[in-house]
Amino acid sequence: MKSQNNIPPTDASLSEEEITHTEEPPKKDSDEKPVKPELTDPIAADIAAADDDYIMSIVNPIFPDLDDEDASKSDASESNVLHNKENTSDADKTADLEKIVDDASLTQDLSAVAAQLQELAHVSSKQMDETSEPTSIKDVTDTFSSYLRSRHRALFRFIRHHSLVSSLLIIAILASLSALIVFFIRVSNVPSTETVIADARTRAITPHWEPGKFDADESLLLTGIEVTSRLRTTTAISSDAAQFGATGYASAETLLTYSGNSIIALKRTTFGYANTHGWNPIGNVEDQSISYQATSGVSTSRVIDAIQEVLQKYDEQNPQQGMTLYDQFNNATFSVVDAGFDRSQQTCWVKMKGISTTLYGTSTCEITASFTFDSSTGHWILDSVSSTTPISYDYGALVGTWKGSFISCEASSGSPCYAGKNTPLTLTVQSANFSHDQLTLSASADGVMHNHGSLAESYRWHGGDVEFKGAPLTLTTAGTIEKNIQVSGELDLSHASLTSTTDAHKSASSKTPQVHINFDTVHNSVTAQVISTYTENGQTVTFTDTYQLTKE
């Protein structure tokens, strides 16, 4: 008879425990959560990485095939791990599906089957999302640690298989390291800086320096010692400085600074040493080079003392001038107007004003002297001289009364007449003006003129000699004023007081007398000439009276 519920017949011999066991099937191994392996200590991994890198940097150039062998093994290992993971995942999924089917077959609850299938799909999707996340730092660290461990194992395999080569290689490395250590110890064993400085203070020689024409008179003192190098040498500083029993030699180079008020000297010097129970100085001090630097400009007082050289330098640069600056101002009084110094360019300049006083007045000039410092000698060199303003002249000293002393009388024909000796020339200058390179003197004169013909013999006074007083006179220079100032003009007898023993002047046989004056600035003397010209019976005679003028 068939069952109404279509339930298949069951074995009546099944016990209650078996029924209970069927309802709750045992959990499979795939359902258990895997135990995570213990993580490697990161500090130990770092130490192992450092040791492997150092060792492999030595071994790789000799045995380059180690990397290929390790790489192939590492690839195979990684491939097996991935394959095992895939198999494990598939097994887990199959077990989960079987569990659902078994549970459904026992309970005949289709809704439960659908719910568990949906949960399984959700779990699989979550696992896929976790798998697709970017590679974490932990994964990178684990991969790098695995690589270092493989290199470590490869190194020890190499050492086990090539023990002789490894031993020789280690011995060579140790020998090279020992030689390198000995070399550095030997190179670093040199005289101390303090030893060199103390030696320089006692053995250094001050440079021999003397001031030039434009330099301040001063002395140099040692103010600085800089040790620039200390080196081991194979021999002594000189052949005669070798020491018996010396275990080594060395040399030290120094930069010595000597200072004055306006100059410093820089001297590079080499000192020698021998190692005899310590470093001891040997040999003579060797000067490599000496140079100088200016810390201030020239001595202005020394420039004033050497003003003649400055004036001559100006004349050399200006040969076209009429009267040299040296001739006009070699005895002038100079003073400093301004001065400047450029330390970076090692140049300086001095602006001076010169006033020259002569018998006719004063002349003033302003000149600027430029200097360049010579670093090899430590002296200032005169470079150029320029005039900032034109020379100015003041002829005020010519104003006044000049008394004449008779010197001579010369006649173009016949004998001289000495009337001028009894009545010498007197010149009174009312004004002196200088404009456009021309000097103009406004004056009046007292004296005598010869208004007669030639004489057969000399006379102290002859008929026709005319005495004049207060005759107006304008004297001007002709050409460029040089060492001597020469002025000339005509006497205006029409406005003068005349005294004559005869009426010779009214015969109109004479020319207007000429006056020439020469101011000799070199010899500080003034001479004057009165020139009288007379014509009679077609014969012309000229009398020239010369006087020495002295200002009252």
C-alpha positions as a printed NumPy array, in Angstrom:
array([[  0.   ,   0.   ,   0.   ],
       [  1.444,   3.324,  -1.006],
       [  1.931,   6.13 ,   1.486],
       [ -0.282,   9.084,   1.085],
       [  2.646,  11.506,   1.451],
       [  4.883,   9.614,  -0.989],
       [  7.586,   9.216,   1.682],
       [ 10.07 ,   6.501,   0.799],
       [ 10.374,   3.698,   3.24 ],
       [ 13.013,   4.073,   5.897],
       [ 15.15 ,   1.532,   7.623],
       [ 13.465,   0.682,  10.864],
       [ 16.789,  -0.266,  12.366],
       [ 18.056,   3.324,  12.409],
       [ 18.693,   4.444,  15.89 ],
       [ 17.782,   7.791,  17.346],
       [ 21.444,   8.831,  17.444],
       [ 21.815,   8.062,  13.751],
       [ 18.756,  10.135,  12.953],
       [ 20.169,  12.982,  14.994],
       [ 23.536,  12.627,  13.279],
       [ 21.862,  12.766,   9.867],
       [ 20.067,  15.966,  10.688],
       [ 23.297,  17.667,  11.76 ],
       [ 26.05 ,  16.626,   9.338],
       [ 29.61 ,  17.215,  10.577],
       [ 31.394,  20.36 ,   9.615],
       [ 33.93 ,  19.941,   6.906],
       [ 37.507,  21.082,   7.144],
       [ 36.841,  23.779,   4.557],
       [ 34.413,  25.51 ,   6.925],
       [ 37.076,  26.136,   9.522],
       [ 38.793,  29.525,   9.404],
       [ 42.498,  29.282,   8.406],
       [ 45.026,  30.274,  11.05 ],
       [ 47.135,  33.253,  10.017],
       [ 50.895,  32.659,  10.018],
       [ 53.028,  34.606,  12.51 ],
       [ 54.422,  37.858,  11.017],
       [ 58.192,  38.371,  10.627],
       [ 59.847,  40.898,  12.998],
       [ 60.385,  44.128,  10.841],
       [ 63.585,  45.08 ,  12.71 ],
       [ 65.109,  41.685,  12.021],
       [ 64.018,  41.948,   8.395],
       [ 65.745,  45.33 ,   8.074],
       [ 68.97 ,  43.988,   9.543],
       [ 68.849,  40.994,   7.256],
       [ 68.198,  43.303,   4.285],
       [ 71.197,  45.453,   5.105],
       [ 73.536,  42.454,   5.48 ],
       [ 72.305,  40.793,   2.289],
       [ 72.659,  43.959,   0.229],
       [ 76.199,  44.495,   1.366],
       [ 77.218,  40.834,   0.782],
       [ 75.39 ,  40.484,  -2.52 ],
       [ 76.953,  43.745,  -3.811],
       [ 80.273,  41.901,  -3.559],
       [ 79.142,  38.451,  -4.799],
       [ 76.921,  39.509,  -7.723],
       [ 79.761,  40.824,  -9.991],
       [ 81.543,  37.466,  -9.593],
       [ 78.495,  35.116,  -9.821],
       [ 75.76 ,  36.898, -11.741],
       [ 73.705,  33.656, -12.269],
       [ 72.506,  33.676,  -8.662],
       [ 69.82 ,  36.243,  -9.399],
       [ 68.43 ,  34.215, -12.308],
       [ 68.323,  31.009, -10.265],
       [ 66.567,  32.699,  -7.35 ],
       [ 64.17 ,  34.469,  -9.653],
       [ 63.091,  31.214, -11.342],
       [ 62.563,  29.514,  -7.99 ],
       [ 60.657,  32.464,  -6.648],
       [ 58.386,  32.497,  -9.705],
       [ 57.664,  28.769,  -9.333],
       [ 56.892,  29.191,  -5.646],
       [ 54.523,  32.048,  -6.29 ],
       [ 52.786,  30.042,  -9.067],
       [ 52.2  ,  27.108,  -6.682],
       [ 50.798,  29.396,  -4.022],
       [ 48.331,  30.946,  -6.432],
       [ 47.267,  27.52 ,  -7.71 ],
       [ 46.686,  26.246,  -4.194],
       [ 44.628,  29.314,  -3.351],
       [ 42.424,  28.787,  -6.406],
       [ 41.901,  25.088,  -5.56 ],
       [ 41.088,  25.955,  -1.974],
       [ 38.552,  28.57 ,  -3.057],
       [ 36.838,  26.138,  -5.439],
       [ 36.708,  23.463,  -2.758],
       [ 35.198,  25.889,  -0.293],
       [ 32.507,  26.889,  -2.747],
       [ 31.66 ,  23.206,  -3.561],
       [ 31.451,  22.322,   0.12 ],
       [ 29.121,  25.243,   0.795],
       [ 26.86 ,  24.158,  -2.09 ],
       [ 26.762,  20.534,  -0.902],
       [ 25.902,  21.699,   2.612],
       [ 22.955,  23.688,   1.302],
       [ 21.676,  20.797,  -0.814],
       [ 21.992,  18.34 ,   2.095],
       [ 20.129,  20.655,   4.412],
       [ 17.388,  21.182,   1.818],
       [ 16.99 ,  17.48 ,   1.214],
       [ 16.483,  16.919,   4.924],
       [ 14.085,  19.765,   5.564],
       [ 12.47 ,  19.985,   2.151],
       [ 12.349,  23.762,   2.78 ],
       [ 12.88 ,  25.376,  -0.612],
       [ 12.771,  28.869,   0.832],
       [ 15.714,  28.009,   3.056],
       [ 17.638,  26.796,   0.022],
       [ 17.045,  30.083,  -1.78 ],
       [ 18.064,  32.133,   1.24 ],
       [ 21.301,  30.232,   1.732],
       [ 22.172,  30.473,  -1.974],
       [ 21.666,  34.247,  -1.819],
       [ 23.9  ,  34.457,   1.281],
       [ 26.587,  32.424,  -0.48 ],
       [ 26.458,  34.746,  -3.493],
       [ 26.784,  37.778,  -1.178],
       [ 29.816,  36.254,   0.572],
       [ 31.492,  35.419,  -2.751],
       [ 30.905,  38.956,  -4.018],
       [ 32.443,  40.412,  -0.828],
       [ 35.507,  38.184,  -1.182],
       [ 35.96 ,  39.325,  -4.779],
       [ 35.776,  42.982,  -3.692],
       [ 38.39 ,  42.409,  -1.011],
       [ 40.61 ,  40.645,  -3.528],
       [ 40.353,  43.561,  -5.997],
       [ 41.583,  46.184,  -3.464],
       [ 44.942,  47.875,  -4.19 ],
       [ 48.069,  46.158,  -2.937],
       [ 48.646,  47.051,   0.729],
       [ 51.96 ,  48.078,   2.366],
       [ 51.962,  44.766,   4.223],
       [ 51.905,  42.842,   0.924],
       [ 54.863,  44.888,  -0.369],
       [ 56.773,  44.324,   2.88 ],
       [ 56.117,  40.585,   2.819],
       [ 57.264,  40.356,  -0.808],
       [ 60.451,  42.331,  -0.11 ],
       [ 61.232,  40.222,   2.996],
       [ 60.735,  37.047,   0.975],
       [ 63.172,  38.369,  -1.637],
       [ 65.8  ,  39.149,   0.993],
       [ 65.433,  35.705,   2.57 ],
       [ 65.939,  34.086,  -0.805],
       [ 69.094,  36.139,  -1.408],
       [ 70.326,  35.182,   2.053],
       [ 69.807,  31.475,   1.328],
       [ 71.467,  31.816,  -2.093],
       [ 74.539,  33.395,  -0.524],
       [ 75.005,  30.599,   1.986],
       [ 74.449,  27.982,  -0.723],
       [ 77.203,  29.667,  -2.722],
       [ 79.535,  29.675,   0.304],
       [ 78.885,  25.959,   0.955],
       [ 79.493,  25.016,  -2.681],
       [ 82.559,  27.32 ,  -3.198],
       [ 84.277,  27.393,   0.167],
       [ 87.793,  27.975,  -1.225],
       [ 86.808,  30.857,  -3.473],
       [ 84.766,  32.366,  -0.669],
       [ 87.682,  32.186,   1.73 ],
       [ 90.035,  33.85 ,  -0.734],
       [ 87.476,  36.53 ,  -1.437],
       [ 86.998,  37.283,   2.26 ],
       [ 90.756,  37.431,   2.809],
       [ 91.163,  39.87 ,  -0.106],
       [ 88.388,  42.076,   1.242],
       [ 89.907,  42.134,   4.722],
       [ 93.375,  42.921,   3.333],
       [ 92.041,  45.795,   1.247],
       [ 90.122,  47.154,   4.199],
       [ 93.211,  46.992,   6.415],
       [ 95.339,  48.784,   3.818],
       [ 92.695,  51.467,   3.466],
       [ 92.554,  51.992,   7.228],
       [ 96.342,  52.238,   7.45 ],
       [ 96.375,  54.746,   4.586],
       [ 93.817,  57.012,   6.234],
       [ 95.602,  56.819,   9.565],
       [ 98.894,  57.765,   7.922],
       [ 97.39 ,  60.644,   5.938],
       [ 95.607,  62.058,   8.958],
       [ 98.768,  61.993,  11.079],
       [ 99.99 ,  65.563,  10.438],
       [101.016,  68.472,  12.677],
       [ 98.066,  70.018,  14.476],
       [ 96.749,  73.439,  13.572],
       [ 97.828,  74.781,  16.96 ],
       [101.39 ,  73.566,  16.34 ],
       [101.562,  75.308,  12.973],
       [100.145,  78.577,  14.342],
       [102.618,  78.626,  17.22 ],
       [105.463,  77.891,  14.808],
       [104.365,  80.692,  12.46 ],
       [104.383,  83.25 ,  15.273],
       [108.018,  82.522,  16.059],
       [109.517,  81.766,  12.646],
       [107.569,  83.976,  10.196],
       [109.49 ,  86.974,   8.826],
       [107.763,  90.336,   8.352],
       [107.777,  91.471,   4.686],
       [110.242,  94.223,   3.844],
       [108.137,  97.188,   2.771],
       [109.028, 100.87 ,   2.462],
       [106.564, 103.664,   1.637],
       [106.546, 105.245,  -1.812],
       [106.142, 108.889,  -2.77 ],
       [102.434, 108.941,  -2.006],
       [102.277, 106.345,   0.793],
       [102.025, 106.919,   4.511],
       [105.128, 106.067,   6.504],
       [104.125, 103.118,   8.68 ],
       [105.224,  99.661,   9.838],
       [103.584,  96.245,   9.421],
       [102.615,  93.921,  12.279],
       [101.52 ,  90.262,  12.164],
       [ 97.774,  90.241,  12.86 ],
       [ 96.45 ,  86.988,  11.375],
       [ 97.5  ,  83.366,  10.766],
       [ 95.371,  81.   ,   8.684],
       [ 96.472,  77.393,   8.153],
       [ 95.342,  76.517,   4.632],
       [ 96.742,  72.956,   4.335],
       [ 98.658,  70.251,   6.221],
       [100.082,  67.391,   4.154],
       [102.358,  64.391,   4.579],
       [105.434,  64.458,   2.356],
       [107.871,  61.766,   1.324],
       [110.917,  63.955,   1.91 ],
       [111.923,  66.897,   4.067],
       [111.156,  70.459,   3.012],
       [114.777,  70.729,   1.831],
       [117.638,  68.277,   1.467],
       [119.644,  69.809,   4.299],
       [116.644,  69.648,   6.652],
       [116.365,  65.836,   6.719],
       [116.364,  64.37 ,  10.249],
       [117.973,  61.09 ,  11.304],
       [115.418,  58.706,  12.744],
       [112.429,  60.654,  11.503],
       [109.391,  58.449,  10.912],
       [107.766,  60.901,   8.56 ],
       [107.737,  64.401,   7.128],
       [104.995,  66.938,   6.642],
       [104.482,  70.472,   5.387],
       [101.967,  73.159,   6.261],
       [100.925,  76.148,   4.181],
       [ 99.749,  79.303,   5.909],
       [ 98.306,  82.648,   4.915],
       [ 99.881,  85.347,   7.085],
       [ 98.325,  88.808,   7.386],
       [100.422,  91.849,   8.283],
       [ 98.554,  95.102,   8.912],
       [ 99.386,  98.787,   8.987],
       [ 97.229, 101.875,   9.246],
       [ 96.42 , 102.003,   5.53 ],
       [ 97.806,  98.773,   4.061],
       [ 97.842,  95.014,   4.672],
       [100.291,  92.436,   3.348],
       [ 99.214,  88.856,   2.564],
       [102.048,  86.335,   2.551],
       [101.726,  82.631,   1.74 ],
       [104.389,  80.657,   3.58 ],
       [105.333,  76.951,   3.8  ],
       [106.677,  75.391,   7.006],
       [108.411,  71.985,   7.183],
       [108.136,  69.354,   9.95 ],
       [109.738,  66.021,  10.894],
       [108.158,  63.368,  13.109],
       [110.782,  62.606,  15.748],
       [108.907,  61.746,  18.935],
       [106.305,  64.252,  17.806],
       [106.155,  66.842,  15.065],
       [109.061,  69.302,  15.185],
       [109.818,  72.238,  12.819],
       [112.704,  71.803,  10.399],
       [114.365,  73.811,   7.629],
       [113.85 ,  77.394,   6.587],
       [110.541,  79.112,   6.027],
       [109.678,  79.288,   2.321],
       [107.692,  82.325,   1.136],
       [105.499,  81.384,  -1.811],
       [104.001,  84.801,  -2.614],
       [103.439,  88.267,  -1.158],
       [100.653,  90.626,  -2.15 ],
       [ 99.351,  93.883,  -0.742],
       [ 95.961,  95.522,  -0.327],
       [ 95.178,  99.131,   0.471],
       [ 92.73 ,  99.783,   3.285],
       [ 92.679, 103.554,   2.722],
       [ 93.81 , 106.04 ,   0.085],
       [ 97.065, 107.894,  -0.392],
       [ 98.605, 110.114,   2.223],
       [ 97.356, 113.56 ,   1.193],
       [100.258, 115.247,   2.944],
       [102.703, 113.158,   0.9  ],
       [100.834, 114.139,  -2.265],
       [101.206, 117.83 ,  -1.391],
       [104.909, 117.265,  -0.754],
       [105.264, 115.721,  -4.223],
       [103.157, 118.355,  -6.005],
       [105.891, 119.027,  -8.568],
       [105.527, 115.481,  -9.902],
       [101.761, 115.94 , -10.058],
       [102.147, 119.174, -12.069],
       [104.61 , 117.562, -14.461],
       [102.184, 114.675, -15.001],
       [ 99.521, 117.19 , -16.012],
       [101.906, 118.916, -18.456],
       [102.762, 115.546, -20.043],
       [ 99.088, 114.92 , -20.686],
       [ 98.478, 118.468, -22.012],
       [101.457, 119.404, -24.212],
       [ 99.431, 121.898, -26.273],
       [ 99.119, 124.503, -23.521],
       [101.114, 127.716, -23.852],
       [102.485, 128.048, -20.342],
       [103.017, 124.853, -18.394],
       [101.245, 124.273, -15.132],
       [104.581, 123.514, -13.537],
       [105.97 , 126.948, -14.477],
       [102.942, 128.695, -13.051],
       [102.393, 126.683,  -9.871],
       [105.622, 124.935,  -8.904],
       [106.003, 127.385,  -6.03 ],
       [102.299, 127.669,  -5.328],
       [100.561, 126.825,  -2.093],
       [ 98.318, 123.764,  -2.452],
       [ 95.589, 122.511,  -0.164],
       [ 93.349, 119.439,  -0.304],
       [ 89.748, 120.181,  -1.252],
       [ 88.376, 116.625,  -1.284],
       [ 89.503, 113.   ,  -1.528],
       [ 87.953, 109.59 ,  -2.199],
       [ 88.882, 105.899,  -1.928],
       [ 87.41 , 102.808,  -3.608],
       [ 88.581,  99.687,  -1.782],
       [ 87.037,  97.206,  -4.202],
       [ 88.797,  98.821,  -7.18 ],
       [ 91.914,  99.775,  -5.192],
       [ 91.853, 103.35 ,  -6.535],
       [ 91.684, 106.796,  -4.978],
       [ 91.691, 110.466,  -5.988],
       [ 92.659, 113.781,  -4.428],
       [ 91.263, 117.16 ,  -5.461],
       [ 93.602, 120.066,  -4.72 ],
       [ 93.555, 123.828,  -5.026],
       [ 96.732, 125.761,  -5.786],
       [ 97.289, 129.497,  -5.344],
       [100.383, 131.061,  -6.844],
       [101.372, 134.541,  -5.692],
       [103.56 , 136.616,  -7.995],
       [104.495, 140.235,  -8.391],
       [101.414, 140.878, -10.541],
       [ 98.872, 139.106,  -8.269],
       [ 97.645, 135.56 ,  -7.876],
       [ 96.652, 132.669, -10.092],
       [ 94.456, 129.815,  -8.922],
       [ 94.047, 126.302, -10.27 ],
       [ 92.097, 123.214,  -9.234],
       [ 93.433, 119.813, -10.222],
       [ 92.412, 116.23 ,  -9.46 ],
       [ 95.079, 113.546,  -9.156],
       [ 94.004, 109.905,  -9.623],
       [ 95.984, 106.999,  -8.183],
       [ 96.041, 103.206,  -8.649],
       [ 97.344, 100.779,  -6.035],
       [100.046,  98.311,  -7.125],
       [ 99.389,  95.041,  -5.273],
       [102.833,  93.649,  -6.095],
       [104.805,  96.509,  -4.524],
       [102.274,  97.935,  -2.087],
       [102.674, 101.474,  -3.484],
       [100.235, 104.02 ,  -4.852],
       [100.984, 104.979,  -8.467],
       [100.015, 108.352,  -9.966],
       [ 97.727, 107.468, -12.842],
       [ 96.445, 110.779, -14.237],
       [ 95.936, 114.473, -13.432],
       [ 93.052, 116.554, -14.714],
       [ 91.994, 120.174, -14.304],
       [ 88.428, 120.634, -13.171],
       [ 88.226, 124.393, -13.827],
       [ 90.247, 126.852, -15.944],
       [ 93.058, 128.729, -14.293],
       [ 91.884, 132.021, -12.843],
       [ 94.141, 135.078, -12.649],
       [ 93.992, 138.057, -10.362],
       [ 96.231, 140.96 , -11.483],
       [ 95.322, 143.247,  -8.639],
       [ 98.975, 143.437,  -7.56 ],
       [ 99.777, 145.456, -10.682],
       [ 97.634, 148.323,  -9.498],
       [ 99.75 , 151.038,  -7.918],
       [102.754, 153.258,  -8.642],
       [105.867, 151.875, -10.231],
       [109.064, 153.943,  -9.985],
       [111.655, 153.629, -12.716],
       [115.426, 153.512, -12.448],
       [117.351, 154.502, -15.601],
       [119.249, 151.608, -17.166],
       [120.285, 152.731, -20.639],
       [119.545, 154.767, -23.769],
       [120.063, 153.434, -27.245],
       [119.94 , 155.482, -30.484],
       [119.33 , 153.965, -33.886],
       [121.941, 156.405, -35.255],
       [124.342, 158.778, -33.623],
       [125.019, 159.067, -29.922],
       [122.542, 158.399, -27.091],
       [120.817, 161.091, -25.084],
       [120.673, 160.688, -21.285],
       [117.804, 163.035, -20.525],
       [115.82 , 160.071, -19.183],
       [118.446, 159.49 , -16.526],
       [117.628, 162.825, -14.95 ],
       [113.85 , 162.338, -15.432],
       [113.113, 158.601, -15.054],
       [109.762, 157.029, -15.928],
       [107.02 , 156.728, -13.328],
       [104.021, 154.502, -14.117],
       [100.779, 154.655, -12.169],
       [ 98.341, 151.743, -12.828],
       [ 94.742, 152.525, -11.943],
       [ 93.178, 149.145, -12.885],
       [ 94.042, 145.69 , -14.201],
       [ 91.427, 143.609, -15.999],
       [ 91.76 , 140.112, -17.449],
       [ 89.194, 138.963, -19.97 ],
       [ 89.259, 136.55 , -22.903],
       [ 92.926, 135.722, -22.233],
       [ 93.926, 139.382, -22.51 ],
       [ 95.263, 141.662, -19.799],
       [ 94.411, 145.375, -19.947],
       [ 96.087, 147.98 , -17.738],
       [ 94.735, 151.499, -17.418],
       [ 97.544, 153.846, -16.32 ],
       [ 99.211, 157.252, -16.572],
       [102.905, 158.025, -17.037],
       [105.47 , 160.698, -16.164],
       [108.788, 160.913, -18.   ],
       [110.713, 162.334, -20.914],
       [110.682, 161.847, -24.666],
       [113.273, 162.725, -27.308],
       [111.948, 165.099, -29.928],
       [115.164, 165.707, -31.811],
       [117.367, 164.21 , -34.433],
       [120.525, 162.16 , -34.11 ],
       [123.385, 163.491, -32.028],
       [127.038, 163.637, -32.88 ],
       [127.891, 163.11 , -29.241],
       [126.063, 162.239, -26.05 ],
       [124.197, 164.835, -24.018],
       [122.655, 164.807, -20.551],
       [119.899, 167.01 , -21.984],
       [119.392, 168.224, -25.533],
       [117.108, 170.704, -27.124],
       [113.906, 168.932, -28.133],
       [113.734, 166.732, -25.055],
       [110.17 , 166.977, -23.713],
       [109.115, 166.195, -20.144],
       [105.507, 164.919, -19.777],
       [103.362, 164.366, -16.736],
       [100.045, 162.538, -16.319],
       [ 99.992, 161.218, -19.878],
       [ 97.107, 158.705, -20.152],
       [ 98.159, 155.213, -21.218],
       [ 96.345, 151.955, -22.008],
       [ 98.52 , 148.833, -21.952],
       [ 97.331, 145.474, -23.334],
       [ 98.834, 142.038, -23.875],
       [ 99.293, 140.55 , -27.306],
       [ 98.893, 136.779, -27.68 ],
       [ 98.987, 134.15 , -24.94 ],
       [100.298, 135.021, -21.521],
       [103.275, 132.833, -20.779],
       [106.159, 133.156, -18.342],
       [106.557, 136.87 , -19.085],
       [103.639, 139.261, -19.285],
       [104.307, 141.832, -21.978],
       [102.026, 144.829, -22.384],
       [102.372, 147.846, -24.673],
       [100.558, 151.075, -25.522],
       [100.895, 154.665, -26.731],
       [101.224, 157.787, -24.607],
       [ 98.332, 160.205, -25.044],
       [100.304, 163.45 , -24.913],
       [ 97.274, 165.502, -25.851],
       [ 95.998, 165.104, -22.305],
       [ 99.386, 165.454, -20.63 ],
       [101.35 , 168.326, -19.12 ],
       [104.398, 168.997, -21.33 ],
       [107.584, 170.865, -20.541],
       [110.167, 171.601, -23.291],
       [113.075, 173.979, -23.758],
       [112.338, 174.35 , -27.482],
       [109.351, 174.238, -29.777],
       [110.536, 171.065, -31.473],
       [107.419, 169.084, -30.738],
       [105.211, 171.483, -32.679],
       [107.25 , 170.855, -35.83 ],
       [105.202, 167.592, -36.17 ],
       [108.317, 165.71 , -37.043],
       [107.887, 163.091, -34.281],
       [105.637, 160.077, -33.723],
       [103.665, 159.384, -30.577],
       [105.98 , 157.735, -28.046],
       [105.435, 154.002, -27.396],
       [105.682, 152.304, -23.985],
       [106.517, 148.581, -23.591],
       [106.482, 146.861, -20.196],
       [107.708, 143.344, -19.478],
       [106.637, 141.581, -16.252],
       [109.129, 138.743, -15.82 ],
       [107.328, 136.314, -13.496],
       [110.285, 133.931, -13.437],
       [112.824, 136.444, -12.134],
       [110.233, 138.722, -10.494],
       [111.445, 141.779, -12.363],
       [109.692, 144.522, -14.364],
       [111.332, 146.538, -17.117],
       [109.873, 149.394, -19.165],
       [110.929, 151.024, -22.434],
       [109.964, 154.458, -23.76 ],
       [110.507, 154.595, -27.538],
       [110.774, 158.047, -29.209],
       [110.923, 158.364, -33.007],
       [111.922, 161.593, -34.766],
       [112.216, 162.353, -38.476],
       [114.136, 165.317, -39.824],
       [115.276, 166.019, -43.376],
       [114.205, 162.529, -44.402],
       [116.318, 160.94 , -41.711],
       [114.594, 158.986, -38.915],
       [116.227, 158.277, -35.601],
       [114.837, 156.221, -32.689],
       [115.803, 156.625, -29.041],
       [114.953, 153.764, -26.641],
       [115.16 , 154.515, -22.926],
       [115.061, 151.417, -20.634],
       [114.031, 151.558, -16.966],
       [113.818, 149.088, -14.106],
       [110.437, 149.486, -12.407],
       [109.898, 148.926,  -8.742],
       [106.524, 149.113,  -7.079],
       [106.258, 151.565,  -4.219]])
